[in-house]
Amino acid sequence: MRYVGQSYELRVEAPDRELGPGDEKLLNNIYFKVHERAYGYAATTEPTEMVNLRLTAIGASEAARNCERSSGVRTERLEPSRASGASIFRSSPNVEYKIYDRYGLRWGSRIEGPAIVKGLIPRLSSIRATGAEVDRYGNILITEQ
């Protein structure tokens, strides 16, 4: 939660029960106490807002299955022009990072470091070690020799 217009939030623990209409006052009071503990004051007449909500749900579900990757050593190294705007990154004049497509990696694929793996998340993961290998579940196991 935060005061309206603020650019930072404080984590507020809601009571462990179902919340409903009218609980805004309760949550505000909890927020004011958290704010006072953190900053030494609380502006109890200022409006607040929830900007992030975390939920833990407990219930029955089917057991998770391990999904094995297909085998075969298909390691796709991206050329800079195929890496969606990524290019070879040089951290010093003598170090060049190769760029690999996460989706092109198969079980048994070997990545020679230093390398950058472009993956699911719109960020790049750097492998500075001597290399990595993809296991049968798709995990990238970084190795140092």
CNS distance restraints for C-alpha pairs under 8 A (distance, minus, plus):
assign (resid   1 and name CA) (resid   9 and name CA) 5.32 0.50 0.50
assign (resid   1 and name CA) (resid  10 and name CA) 5.50 0.50 0.50
assign (resid   1 and name CA) (resid  11 and name CA) 6.42 0.50 0.50
assign (resid   1 and name CA) (resid  12 and name CA) 6.62 0.50 0.50
assign (resid   1 and name CA) (resid  31 and name CA) 6.90 0.50 0.50
assign (resid   1 and name CA) (resid  48 and name CA) 6.91 0.50 0.50
assign (resid   1 and name CA) (resid  49 and name CA) 5.67 0.50 0.50
assign (resid   1 and name CA) (resid  50 and name CA) 4.47 0.50 0.50
assign (resid   1 and name CA) (resid  51 and name CA) 5.98 0.50 0.50
assign (resid   1 and name CA) (resid  52 and name CA) 7.24 0.50 0.50
assign (resid   2 and name CA) (resid   6 and name CA) 6.35 0.50 0.50
assign (resid   2 and name CA) (resid   7 and name CA) 7.93 0.50 0.50
assign (resid   2 and name CA) (resid   8 and name CA) 6.64 0.50 0.50
assign (resid   2 and name CA) (resid   9 and name CA) 4.83 0.50 0.50
assign (resid   2 and name CA) (resid  10 and name CA) 6.30 0.50 0.50
assign (resid   2 and name CA) (resid  31 and name CA) 7.94 0.50 0.50
assign (resid   2 and name CA) (resid  48 and name CA) 5.57 0.50 0.50
assign (resid   2 and name CA) (resid  49 and name CA) 5.66 0.50 0.50
assign (resid   2 and name CA) (resid  50 and name CA) 6.64 0.50 0.50
assign (resid   2 and name CA) (resid  51 and name CA) 7.49 0.50 0.50
assign (resid   3 and name CA) (resid  46 and name CA) 6.81 0.50 0.50
assign (resid   3 and name CA) (resid  47 and name CA) 5.96 0.50 0.50
assign (resid   3 and name CA) (resid  48 and name CA) 4.22 0.50 0.50
assign (resid   3 and name CA) (resid  49 and name CA) 6.17 0.50 0.50
assign (resid   4 and name CA) (resid  46 and name CA) 7.84 0.50 0.50
assign (resid   4 and name CA) (resid  47 and name CA) 5.89 0.50 0.50
assign (resid   4 and name CA) (resid  48 and name CA) 5.12 0.50 0.50
assign (resid   4 and name CA) (resid  49 and name CA) 5.84 0.50 0.50
assign (resid   9 and name CA) (resid  51 and name CA) 7.81 0.50 0.50
assign (resid  10 and name CA) (resid  31 and name CA) 7.68 0.50 0.50
assign (resid  10 and name CA) (resid  34 and name CA) 7.43 0.50 0.50
assign (resid  10 and name CA) (resid  35 and name CA) 7.25 0.50 0.50
assign (resid  12 and name CA) (resid  27 and name CA) 7.83 0.50 0.50
assign (resid  12 and name CA) (resid  30 and name CA) 6.84 0.50 0.50
assign (resid  12 and name CA) (resid  31 and name CA) 5.96 0.50 0.50
assign (resid  12 and name CA) (resid  34 and name CA) 7.09 0.50 0.50
assign (resid  13 and name CA) (resid  30 and name CA) 7.88 0.50 0.50
assign (resid  14 and name CA) (resid  27 and name CA) 6.79 0.50 0.50
assign (resid  19 and name CA) (resid  23 and name CA) 6.28 0.50 0.50
assign (resid  22 and name CA) (resid  26 and name CA) 7.90 0.50 0.50
assign (resid  23 and name CA) (resid  27 and name CA) 6.28 0.50 0.50
assign (resid  24 and name CA) (resid  28 and name CA) 6.00 0.50 0.50
assign (resid  25 and name CA) (resid  29 and name CA) 6.15 0.50 0.50
assign (resid  26 and name CA) (resid  30 and name CA) 6.34 0.50 0.50
assign (resid  27 and name CA) (resid  31 and name CA) 6.12 0.50 0.50
assign (resid  28 and name CA) (resid  32 and name CA) 6.09 0.50 0.50
assign (resid  28 and name CA) (resid  48 and name CA) 7.14 0.50 0.50
assign (resid  29 and name CA) (resid  33 and name CA) 6.34 0.50 0.50
assign (resid  30 and name CA) (resid  34 and name CA) 6.31 0.50 0.50
assign (resid  31 and name CA) (resid  35 and name CA) 6.01 0.50 0.50
assign (resid  32 and name CA) (resid  36 and name CA) 6.02 0.50 0.50
assign (resid  32 and name CA) (resid  42 and name CA) 5.33 0.50 0.50
assign (resid  32 and name CA) (resid  43 and name CA) 7.33 0.50 0.50
assign (resid  32 and name CA) (resid  44 and name CA) 6.51 0.50 0.50
assign (resid  33 and name CA) (resid  37 and name CA) 6.19 0.50 0.50
assign (resid  33 and name CA) (resid  42 and name CA) 7.26 0.50 0.50
assign (resid  34 and name CA) (resid  38 and name CA) 6.23 0.50 0.50
assign (resid  35 and name CA) (resid  39 and name CA) 5.86 0.50 0.50
assign (resid  35 and name CA) (resid  40 and name CA) 7.35 0.50 0.50
assign (resid  35 and name CA) (resid  41 and name CA) 6.73 0.50 0.50
assign (resid  35 and name CA) (resid  42 and name CA) 5.83 0.50 0.50
assign (resid  36 and name CA) (resid  40 and name CA) 4.56 0.50 0.50
assign (resid  36 and name CA) (resid  41 and name CA) 4.31 0.50 0.50
assign (resid  36 and name CA) (resid  42 and name CA) 5.02 0.50 0.50
assign (resid  37 and name CA) (resid  41 and name CA) 7.55 0.50 0.50
assign (resid  66 and name CA) (resid 137 and name CA) 6.99 0.50 0.50
assign (resid  67 and name CA) (resid 137 and name CA) 6.04 0.50 0.50
assign (resid  68 and name CA) (resid 136 and name CA) 5.35 0.50 0.50
assign (resid  68 and name CA) (resid 137 and name CA) 4.60 0.50 0.50
assign (resid  68 and name CA) (resid 138 and name CA) 7.25 0.50 0.50
assign (resid  69 and name CA) (resid 106 and name CA) 6.33 0.50 0.50
assign (resid  69 and name CA) (resid 107 and name CA) 5.73 0.50 0.50
assign (resid  69 and name CA) (resid 136 and name CA) 5.31 0.50 0.50
assign (resid  69 and name CA) (resid 137 and name CA) 5.41 0.50 0.50
assign (resid  69 and name CA) (resid 138 and name CA) 5.91 0.50 0.50
assign (resid  70 and name CA) (resid 106 and name CA) 6.24 0.50 0.50
assign (resid  70 and name CA) (resid 107 and name CA) 6.10 0.50 0.50
assign (resid  70 and name CA) (resid 136 and name CA) 7.46 0.50 0.50
assign (resid  71 and name CA) (resid 106 and name CA) 5.98 0.50 0.50
assign (resid  71 and name CA) (resid 107 and name CA) 4.71 0.50 0.50
assign (resid  71 and name CA) (resid 108 and name CA) 6.61 0.50 0.50
assign (resid  71 and name CA) (resid 136 and name CA) 7.27 0.50 0.50
assign (resid  72 and name CA) (resid 106 and name CA) 6.17 0.50 0.50
assign (resid  72 and name CA) (resid 107 and name CA) 6.20 0.50 0.50
assign (resid  72 and name CA) (resid 108 and name CA) 6.43 0.50 0.50
assign (resid  72 and name CA) (resid 109 and name CA) 7.38 0.50 0.50
assign (resid  73 and name CA) (resid 105 and name CA) 7.83 0.50 0.50
assign (resid  73 and name CA) (resid 106 and name CA) 6.06 0.50 0.50
assign (resid  73 and name CA) (resid 107 and name CA) 6.76 0.50 0.50
assign (resid  73 and name CA) (resid 108 and name CA) 5.52 0.50 0.50
assign (resid  73 and name CA) (resid 109 and name CA) 4.80 0.50 0.50
assign (resid  73 and name CA) (resid 110 and name CA) 7.67 0.50 0.50
assign (resid  74 and name CA) (resid 104 and name CA) 6.60 0.50 0.50
assign (resid  74 and name CA) (resid 105 and name CA) 6.13 0.50 0.50
assign (resid  74 and name CA) (resid 106 and name CA) 5.75 0.50 0.50
assign (resid  74 and name CA) (resid 109 and name CA) 6.20 0.50 0.50
assign (resid  75 and name CA) (resid 100 and name CA) 7.73 0.50 0.50
assign (resid  75 and name CA) (resid 104 and name CA) 5.82 0.50 0.50
assign (resid  75 and name CA) (resid 105 and name CA) 5.06 0.50 0.50
assign (resid  75 and name CA) (resid 106 and name CA) 6.74 0.50 0.50
assign (resid  75 and name CA) (resid 109 and name CA) 5.42 0.50 0.50
assign (resid  75 and name CA) (resid 110 and name CA) 6.94 0.50 0.50
assign (resid  75 and name CA) (resid 111 and name CA) 7.61 0.50 0.50
assign (resid  76 and name CA) (resid 100 and name CA) 6.05 0.50 0.50
assign (resid  76 and name CA) (resid 101 and name CA) 6.03 0.50 0.50
assign (resid  76 and name CA) (resid 104 and name CA) 4.99 0.50 0.50
assign (resid  76 and name CA) (resid 105 and name CA) 6.49 0.50 0.50
assign (resid  77 and name CA) (resid  98 and name CA) 7.36 0.50 0.50
assign (resid  77 and name CA) (resid  99 and name CA) 5.99 0.50 0.50
assign (resid  77 and name CA) (resid 100 and name CA) 4.43 0.50 0.50
assign (resid  77 and name CA) (resid 101 and name CA) 6.31 0.50 0.50
assign (resid  78 and name CA) (resid  82 and name CA) 5.80 0.50 0.50
assign (resid  78 and name CA) (resid  83 and name CA) 5.74 0.50 0.50
assign (resid  78 and name CA) (resid  98 and name CA) 7.96 0.50 0.50
assign (resid  78 and name CA) (resid  99 and name CA) 5.57 0.50 0.50
assign (resid  78 and name CA) (resid 100 and name CA) 5.35 0.50 0.50
assign (resid  78 and name CA) (resid 101 and name CA) 6.20 0.50 0.50
assign (resid  79 and name CA) (resid  83 and name CA) 6.42 0.50 0.50
assign (resid  79 and name CA) (resid  87 and name CA) 7.86 0.50 0.50
assign (resid  79 and name CA) (resid  99 and name CA) 7.26 0.50 0.50
assign (resid  80 and name CA) (resid  84 and name CA) 7.98 0.50 0.50
assign (resid  80 and name CA) (resid  85 and name CA) 7.22 0.50 0.50
assign (resid  80 and name CA) (resid  86 and name CA) 5.90 0.50 0.50
assign (resid  80 and name CA) (resid  87 and name CA) 4.44 0.50 0.50
assign (resid  80 and name CA) (resid  88 and name CA) 6.21 0.50 0.50
assign (resid  80 and name CA) (resid  99 and name CA) 7.57 0.50 0.50
assign (resid  81 and name CA) (resid  85 and name CA) 6.71 0.50 0.50
assign (resid  81 and name CA) (resid  86 and name CA) 7.47 0.50 0.50
assign (resid  81 and name CA) (resid  87 and name CA) 7.24 0.50 0.50
assign (resid  83 and name CA) (resid  87 and name CA) 6.99 0.50 0.50
assign (resid  83 and name CA) (resid  99 and name CA) 7.57 0.50 0.50
assign (resid  83 and name CA) (resid 101 and name CA) 7.66 0.50 0.50
assign (resid  83 and name CA) (resid 118 and name CA) 7.74 0.50 0.50
assign (resid  87 and name CA) (resid  99 and name CA) 7.74 0.50 0.50
assign (resid  88 and name CA) (resid  96 and name CA) 6.75 0.50 0.50
assign (resid  88 and name CA) (resid  97 and name CA) 5.95 0.50 0.50
assign (resid  88 and name CA) (resid  98 and name CA) 6.42 0.50 0.50
assign (resid  88 and name CA) (resid  99 and name CA) 6.85 0.50 0.50
assign (resid  89 and name CA) (resid  96 and name CA) 6.23 0.50 0.50
assign (resid  89 and name CA) (resid  97 and name CA) 5.66 0.50 0.50
assign (resid  90 and name CA) (resid  94 and name CA) 7.73 0.50 0.50
assign (resid  90 and name CA) (resid  95 and name CA) 5.73 0.50 0.50
assign (resid  90 and name CA) (resid  96 and name CA) 5.03 0.50 0.50
assign (resid  90 and name CA) (resid  97 and name CA) 6.57 0.50 0.50
assign (resid  91 and name CA) (resid  95 and name CA) 6.09 0.50 0.50
assign (resid  91 and name CA) (resid  96 and name CA) 7.29 0.50 0.50
assign (resid  92 and name CA) (resid  96 and name CA) 7.95 0.50 0.50
assign (resid  95 and name CA) (resid 114 and name CA) 7.89 0.50 0.50
assign (resid  96 and name CA) (resid 114 and name CA) 7.17 0.50 0.50
assign (resid  97 and name CA) (resid 113 and name CA) 7.23 0.50 0.50
assign (resid  97 and name CA) (resid 114 and name CA) 5.16 0.50 0.50
assign (resid  97 and name CA) (resid 115 and name CA) 4.54 0.50 0.50
assign (resid  97 and name CA) (resid 116 and name CA) 6.25 0.50 0.50
assign (resid  98 and name CA) (resid 113 and name CA) 7.47 0.50 0.50
assign (resid  98 and name CA) (resid 114 and name CA) 6.75 0.50 0.50
assign (resid  98 and name CA) (resid 115 and name CA) 4.59 0.50 0.50
assign (resid  98 and name CA) (resid 116 and name CA) 6.07 0.50 0.50
assign (resid  99 and name CA) (resid 115 and name CA) 5.78 0.50 0.50
assign (resid  99 and name CA) (resid 116 and name CA) 4.74 0.50 0.50
assign (resid  99 and name CA) (resid 117 and name CA) 5.84 0.50 0.50
assign (resid  99 and name CA) (resid 118 and name CA) 7.04 0.50 0.50
assign (resid 100 and name CA) (resid 104 and name CA) 7.71 0.50 0.50
assign (resid 100 and name CA) (resid 111 and name CA) 7.95 0.50 0.50
assign (resid 100 and name CA) (resid 115 and name CA) 7.29 0.50 0.50
assign (resid 100 and name CA) (resid 116 and name CA) 6.18 0.50 0.50
assign (resid 100 and name CA) (resid 117 and name CA) 4.78 0.50 0.50
assign (resid 100 and name CA) (resid 118 and name CA) 6.09 0.50 0.50
assign (resid 101 and name CA) (resid 105 and name CA) 6.94 0.50 0.50
assign (resid 101 and name CA) (resid 117 and name CA) 5.93 0.50 0.50
assign (resid 101 and name CA) (resid 118 and name CA) 5.16 0.50 0.50
assign (resid 101 and name CA) (resid 119 and name CA) 6.50 0.50 0.50
assign (resid 102 and name CA) (resid 117 and name CA) 5.87 0.50 0.50
assign (resid 102 and name CA) (resid 118 and name CA) 5.59 0.50 0.50
assign (resid 102 and name CA) (resid 119 and name CA) 4.74 0.50 0.50
assign (resid 102 and name CA) (resid 120 and name CA) 7.51 0.50 0.50
assign (resid 103 and name CA) (resid 119 and name CA) 6.99 0.50 0.50
assign (resid 105 and name CA) (resid 109 and name CA) 5.84 0.50 0.50
assign (resid 105 and name CA) (resid 134 and name CA) 7.08 0.50 0.50
assign (resid 105 and name CA) (resid 138 and name CA) 7.82 0.50 0.50
assign (resid 106 and name CA) (resid 134 and name CA) 6.52 0.50 0.50
assign (resid 106 and name CA) (resid 136 and name CA) 7.91 0.50 0.50
assign (resid 106 and name CA) (resid 138 and name CA) 6.96 0.50 0.50
assign (resid 107 and name CA) (resid 134 and name CA) 5.19 0.50 0.50
assign (resid 107 and name CA) (resid 135 and name CA) 5.21 0.50 0.50
assign (resid 107 and name CA) (resid 136 and name CA) 4.81 0.50 0.50
assign (resid 107 and name CA) (resid 137 and name CA) 7.31 0.50 0.50
assign (resid 107 and name CA) (resid 138 and name CA) 6.39 0.50 0.50
assign (resid 108 and name CA) (resid 133 and name CA) 6.22 0.50 0.50
assign (resid 108 and name CA) (resid 134 and name CA) 5.33 0.50 0.50
assign (resid 108 and name CA) (resid 135 and name CA) 6.14 0.50 0.50
assign (resid 108 and name CA) (resid 136 and name CA) 7.30 0.50 0.50
assign (resid 109 and name CA) (resid 133 and name CA) 5.65 0.50 0.50
assign (resid 109 and name CA) (resid 134 and name CA) 5.36 0.50 0.50
assign (resid 110 and name CA) (resid 131 and name CA) 7.28 0.50 0.50
assign (resid 110 and name CA) (resid 132 and name CA) 5.86 0.50 0.50
assign (resid 110 and name CA) (resid 133 and name CA) 4.57 0.50 0.50
assign (resid 110 and name CA) (resid 134 and name CA) 6.70 0.50 0.50
assign (resid 111 and name CA) (resid 115 and name CA) 7.29 0.50 0.50
assign (resid 111 and name CA) (resid 131 and name CA) 5.34 0.50 0.50
assign (resid 111 and name CA) (resid 132 and name CA) 4.99 0.50 0.50
assign (resid 111 and name CA) (resid 133 and name CA) 6.09 0.50 0.50
assign (resid 112 and name CA) (resid 130 and name CA) 6.40 0.50 0.50
assign (resid 112 and name CA) (resid 131 and name CA) 4.41 0.50 0.50
assign (resid 112 and name CA) (resid 132 and name CA) 6.62 0.50 0.50
assign (resid 113 and name CA) (resid 127 and name CA) 6.09 0.50 0.50
assign (resid 113 and name CA) (resid 128 and name CA) 5.86 0.50 0.50
assign (resid 113 and name CA) (resid 129 and name CA) 5.80 0.50 0.50
assign (resid 113 and name CA) (resid 130 and name CA) 4.75 0.50 0.50
assign (resid 113 and name CA) (resid 131 and name CA) 4.36 0.50 0.50
assign (resid 113 and name CA) (resid 132 and name CA) 7.35 0.50 0.50
assign (resid 114 and name CA) (resid 126 and name CA) 7.58 0.50 0.50
assign (resid 114 and name CA) (resid 127 and name CA) 5.59 0.50 0.50
assign (resid 114 and name CA) (resid 128 and name CA) 4.56 0.50 0.50
assign (resid 114 and name CA) (resid 129 and name CA) 6.20 0.50 0.50
assign (resid 114 and name CA) (resid 130 and name CA) 6.43 0.50 0.50
assign (resid 114 and name CA) (resid 131 and name CA) 6.88 0.50 0.50
assign (resid 115 and name CA) (resid 126 and name CA) 5.95 0.50 0.50
assign (resid 115 and name CA) (resid 127 and name CA) 5.10 0.50 0.50
assign (resid 115 and name CA) (resid 128 and name CA) 6.51 0.50 0.50
assign (resid 115 and name CA) (resid 131 and name CA) 7.86 0.50 0.50
assign (resid 116 and name CA) (resid 124 and name CA) 6.21 0.50 0.50
assign (resid 116 and name CA) (resid 125 and name CA) 5.52 0.50 0.50
assign (resid 116 and name CA) (resid 126 and name CA) 4.46 0.50 0.50
assign (resid 116 and name CA) (resid 127 and name CA) 5.94 0.50 0.50
assign (resid 117 and name CA) (resid 124 and name CA) 5.82 0.50 0.50
assign (resid 117 and name CA) (resid 125 and name CA) 5.23 0.50 0.50
assign (resid 117 and name CA) (resid 126 and name CA) 6.44 0.50 0.50
assign (resid 117 and name CA) (resid 127 and name CA) 7.60 0.50 0.50
assign (resid 118 and name CA) (resid 122 and name CA) 7.90 0.50 0.50
assign (resid 118 and name CA) (resid 123 and name CA) 6.87 0.50 0.50
assign (resid 118 and name CA) (resid 124 and name CA) 4.96 0.50 0.50
assign (resid 118 and name CA) (resid 125 and name CA) 6.62 0.50 0.50
assign (resid 119 and name CA) (resid 123 and name CA) 7.19 0.50 0.50
assign (resid 119 and name CA) (resid 124 and name CA) 6.75 0.50 0.50
assign (resid 119 and name CA) (resid 125 and name CA) 7.78 0.50 0.50
assign (resid 127 and name CA) (resid 131 and name CA) 7.08 0.50 0.50
assign (resid 127 and name CA) (resid 132 and name CA) 7.73 0.50 0.50
assign (resid 127 and name CA) (resid 142 and name CA) 7.35 0.50 0.50
assign (resid 129 and name CA) (resid 142 and name CA) 6.85 0.50 0.50
assign (resid 129 and name CA) (resid 143 and name CA) 6.36 0.50 0.50
assign (resid 129 and name CA) (resid 144 and name CA) 5.41 0.50 0.50
assign (resid 130 and name CA) (resid 143 and name CA) 6.32 0.50 0.50
assign (resid 130 and name CA) (resid 144 and name CA) 5.24 0.50 0.50
assign (resid 130 and name CA) (resid 145 and name CA) 6.41 0.50 0.50
assign (resid 131 and name CA) (resid 142 and name CA) 6.01 0.50 0.50
assign (resid 131 and name CA) (resid 143 and name CA) 5.48 0.50 0.50
assign (resid 131 and name CA) (resid 144 and name CA) 6.78 0.50 0.50
assign (resid 132 and name CA) (resid 140 and name CA) 6.28 0.50 0.50
assign (resid 132 and name CA) (resid 141 and name CA) 5.30 0.50 0.50
assign (resid 132 and name CA) (resid 142 and name CA) 4.14 0.50 0.50
assign (resid 132 and name CA) (resid 143 and name CA) 5.33 0.50 0.50
assign (resid 133 and name CA) (resid 140 and name CA) 5.69 0.50 0.50
assign (resid 133 and name CA) (resid 141 and name CA) 5.27 0.50 0.50
assign (resid 133 and name CA) (resid 142 and name CA) 6.59 0.50 0.50
assign (resid 133 and name CA) (resid 143 and name CA) 7.68 0.50 0.50
assign (resid 134 and name CA) (resid 138 and name CA) 5.62 0.50 0.50
assign (resid 134 and name CA) (resid 139 and name CA) 5.54 0.50 0.50
assign (resid 134 and name CA) (resid 140 and name CA) 4.60 0.50 0.50
assign (resid 134 and name CA) (resid 141 and name CA) 6.10 0.50 0.50
assign (resid 135 and name CA) (resid 139 and name CA) 5.48 0.50 0.50
assign (resid 135 and name CA) (resid 140 and name CA) 6.60 0.50 0.50
assign (resid 135 and name CA) (resid 141 and name CA) 7.08 0.50 0.50
